[in-house]
Amino acid sequence: MSVWISELEGLLLHAPTIGGSALLFLASAGRSLRGKREDIVAATSTHQAVDAELNRLAKGLSHDLSGPLRSVGIALAMVEEDLDAGSTAEAKHTVAVVREQAEQLSRMTSALVSYCRSAWRPYPRSVVHLQSFTQHVLKRAFPASCPHLQLEVPAAEVTLEEEAFRLVLEVLVDNAQTHRETEHPGTLSIRMRLHEPTPASSRRWLTLIVDDDGSGVPTEMHDAVFGIFRRSTTRAESGGMGLSLAQTLTWRHHGHIELGVSHLGGTRVTVRWPLDSGNPA
């Protein structure tokens, strides 16, 4: 074999260190970001300060990891070109594993940058027709085939942060779609309810409830699944920001989000979203 086998040996020698260090770095960054998110929200009254701090973090992570990941990708491409029919199955498998890990790290870095940009930018308020809004999200989520849907959405217009709420709904629909029963078309339930002010609360609320018929999430993991790069199962181990993004957007707009047990047998996610602007009374 050519000189690239030596390069491969060196890459494989350091791959666990590269992959492990990068994964630990991203996990540490995720924890730091989560703590920073809570600290900043508590300490500042302006979105500008939040945006500036977290965008700085996102750009730093992207810059620090893009170079090493690009170098690994170039080296792998050269090794892959040099592999021939005489290469052992073990060598081919090892290269494929390193390639998969490098691509996973790249996706995680991109997801973290996207998370920072989506979670902390300002979202204007606008009038939304709930039924039309929900149908639009579902058409984007299921362009070809669709599971069995149970929809209960009022034909009402409300004023809220449309783009932020759309991201939350898309995340919850995607999460339900990922974890619903796969042996048959599956069932997805989406319900929205309006709550007018009461003597106990002067606020107007919109409650969003999304249920699936999957295997569910153990009660002890209900808080953990909101963590950055955390999944409730080993499926799609690439990690994700979805539920963490939904939680951050809900918190930012003074709402509440929680997991529970669905009447369909899977997971229920409930979001309470305030319809009047300003901090909670």
C-alpha positions in Angstrom: 0.0 0.0 0.0 1.2 3.6 -0.5 2.3 6.2 2.0 -1.4 6.9 2.8 -1.5 3.7 4.9 1.0 5.3 7.2 -1.2 8.3 7.3 -4.1 6.1 8.1 -2.2 4.4 10.9 -1.4 7.8 12.4 -5.0 8.9 12.0 -6.3 5.8 13.7 -3.7 6.1 16.5 -5.0 9.6 17.3 -8.7 9.2 16.2 -9.9 8.2 19.7 -8.2 11.2 21.1 -9.5 13.5 18.4 -13.0 12.1 18.6 -13.1 11.8 22.4 -11.6 15.2 23.0 -14.0 16.9 20.5 -17.0 15.1 21.9 -16.0 16.0 25.5 -15.4 19.6 24.3 -18.9 19.8 22.7 -20.5 18.2 25.8 -18.7 20.6 28.1 -19.7 23.5 25.8 -23.3 22.3 25.9 -23.3 22.3 29.6 -21.6 25.6 29.7 -24.1 27.0 27.2 -27.0 25.6 29.3 -25.6 27.3 32.4 -24.8 30.5 30.6 -28.4 30.6 29.2 -29.9 30.5 32.7 -27.4 32.9 34.1 -27.8 35.4 31.4 -31.6 35.3 31.4 -31.5 35.9 35.1 -28.9 38.6 35.0 -29.8 40.8 32.0 -32.9 42.6 30.9 -31.9 43.0 27.3 -32.0 40.5 24.4 -29.0 42.4 22.9 -26.7 41.2 25.7 -27.9 37.7 25.4 -27.5 37.6 21.6 -24.0 39.1 21.7 -22.7 36.6 24.3 -24.1 33.5 22.8 -23.3 34.4 19.2 -19.7 34.9 20.4 -19.7 31.4 21.9 -21.2 29.9 18.7 -18.7 31.6 16.4 -15.8 30.5 18.7 -16.9 26.9 18.7 -17.4 26.9 14.9 -14.0 28.5 14.4 -12.1 26.2 16.8 -13.6 23.0 15.4 -13.9 23.7 11.7 -10.2 23.5 11.0 -9.4 20.2 12.6 -12.6 18.6 11.2 -11.7 19.8 7.7 -8.2 18.4 8.0 -9.6 15.0 9.2 -12.0 15.1 6.2 -9.2 15.7 3.7 -7.0 13.0 5.2 -9.8 10.5 5.1 -10.7 11.3 1.5 -7.1 10.6 0.5 -7.0 7.4 2.4 -10.3 6.3 0.9 -9.0 6.9 -2.6 -6.0 4.7 -1.8 -7.9 1.8 -0.5 -8.1 -1.0 -3.0 -9.3 -4.6 -3.4 -6.3 -5.8 -1.4 -7.2 -3.7 1.6 -8.4 -5.6 4.6 -12.0 -5.5 5.7 -10.9 -4.2 9.1 -9.0 -1.3 7.5 -12.1 -0.4 5.4 -14.3 -0.6 8.4 -12.0 1.5 10.5 -11.9 4.3 7.9 -15.7 4.2 7.6 -16.0 4.5 11.4 -13.7 7.5 11.6 -15.5 9.1 8.6 -18.8 8.7 10.4 -17.5 10.2 13.7 -16.0 13.1 11.8 -19.3 13.8 10.1 -21.1 13.5 13.4 -18.9 16.1 15.0 -19.5 18.4 12.0 -23.2 18.0 12.4 -23.1 18.6 16.1 -21.0 21.8 15.6 -23.5 23.1 13.0 -26.4 22.2 15.3 -24.8 24.2 18.1 -24.3 27.3 16.0 -27.9 27.0 14.6 -29.2 26.6 18.2 -27.5 29.8 19.3 -28.8 31.7 16.4 -32.3 30.4 16.6 -32.7 30.4 20.4 -31.6 34.0 21.1 -32.6 36.2 18.2 -35.6 38.5 18.6 -39.0 37.3 17.3 -41.6 39.9 16.4 -45.2 39.3 17.4 -47.9 38.9 14.7 -51.5 37.7 14.3 -51.8 34.0 13.7 -54.8 31.9 12.6 -54.2 28.7 14.6 -55.8 26.2 12.2 -54.0 27.6 9.1 -50.8 27.9 11.0 -50.9 24.2 12.2 -51.8 22.9 8.8 -48.9 24.8 7.2 -46.4 23.2 9.8 -47.8 19.7 9.2 -47.5 20.0 5.4 -43.9 20.9 5.8 -43.3 18.1 8.3 -45.1 15.4 6.1 -44.7 16.4 2.4 -45.3 12.9 1.2 -46.9 10.6 3.8 -48.5 11.4 7.0 -49.3 9.3 10.2 -52.8 9.1 11.6 -53.4 12.6 13.0 -55.7 13.7 15.8 -56.1 17.4 15.5 -58.0 19.6 18.0 -57.1 23.2 17.1 -59.5 26.2 17.6 -60.5 28.3 14.6 -59.1 31.4 16.4 -56.7 34.2 15.8 -54.1 35.0 18.4 -51.1 37.4 18.6 -47.8 35.7 19.5 -44.2 35.3 18.4 -45.1 33.4 15.2 -41.7 32.2 14.1 -40.6 31.2 17.6 -43.8 29.3 18.2 -43.5 27.7 14.8 -40.1 26.4 15.7 -41.4 24.9 18.9 -44.3 23.2 17.1 -41.9 21.8 14.4 -39.6 20.4 17.0 -42.4 18.7 18.9 -43.9 17.2 15.7 -40.5 16.0 14.6 -39.8 14.5 18.0 -43.2 12.7 18.0 -42.6 11.5 14.5 -39.2 10.1 15.4 -40.4 8.2 18.4 -43.9 7.1 17.4 -44.8 3.4 16.8 -43.0 2.3 13.6 -44.7 -1.1 13.0 -47.8 0.7 11.7 -48.5 4.2 10.4 -48.6 5.5 14.0 -50.7 8.2 15.6 -49.8 11.8 16.3 -52.1 14.0 18.4 -51.9 17.8 18.3 -54.2 19.9 20.5 -54.3 23.6 21.3 -56.5 25.3 23.9 -57.0 29.0 24.7 -57.2 30.1 28.3 -58.6 33.5 29.1 -57.6 35.5 32.2 -59.1 34.4 35.5 -59.2 35.9 39.0 -56.1 33.8 39.8 -54.2 34.8 36.6 -54.4 38.0 34.6 -52.7 36.4 31.6 -54.0 34.8 28.4 -52.4 31.5 27.5 -52.2 29.1 24.6 -51.7 25.5 25.6 -50.1 23.2 23.0 -50.2 19.4 23.7 -48.4 16.9 21.4 -48.8 13.2 21.9 -47.3 10.2 20.2 -47.8 6.4 20.5 -44.1 5.5 20.8 -42.4 3.7 23.6 -42.4 6.8 25.8 -39.7 8.4 28.0 -39.0 7.1 31.5 -40.1 9.5 34.2 -36.6 9.9 35.5 -35.4 11.1 32.1 -38.1 13.8 31.6 -35.7 16.6 32.5 -32.6 15.0 30.9 -34.1 14.9 27.4 -34.1 18.7 27.3 -30.3 18.8 27.6 -28.2 19.8 24.6 -27.1 16.8 22.5 -29.3 14.5 24.5 -31.7 11.9 23.2 -34.3 9.9 25.1 -33.3 6.7 23.2 -30.3 5.4 21.4 -32.0 6.0 18.0 -30.4 8.7 15.9 -27.4 8.9 18.1 -26.1 11.9 16.3 -27.5 14.0 19.1 -29.8 16.9 18.7 -30.8 20.4 19.9 -34.6 20.0 19.2 -36.1 19.7 22.6 -33.5 22.0 24.2 -34.3 24.6 21.5 -38.0 24.2 22.3 -37.4 24.7 26.0 -35.2 27.7 25.5 -37.7 29.5 23.2 -40.6 28.7 25.6 -38.6 30.0 28.6 -37.5 33.1 26.7 -41.1 34.0 26.0 -42.1 33.3 29.7 -43.9 30.1 29.0 -43.6 26.6 30.4 -42.8 23.2 28.8 -42.9 19.7 30.3 -43.0 16.0 29.4 -45.6 13.6 30.6 -47.3 10.3 29.7 -49.6 10.3 26.7 -53.0 8.7 26.5 -51.7 7.1 23.3 -49.1 5.2 25.3 -46.1 7.3 24.3 -44.8 10.7 25.3 -46.8 13.9 25.9 -45.2 17.3 25.6 -47.2 20.2 27.0 -46.3 23.9 26.3 -48.0 26.9 27.9 -47.4 30.0 25.8 -48.4 33.5 27.0 -50.4 35.5 24.5 -49.8 38.9 26.0 -46.4 40.4 25.8 -44.2 41.3 28.7 -43.0 39.4 31.8 -45.4 37.2 33.7 -47.6 39.0 36.1 
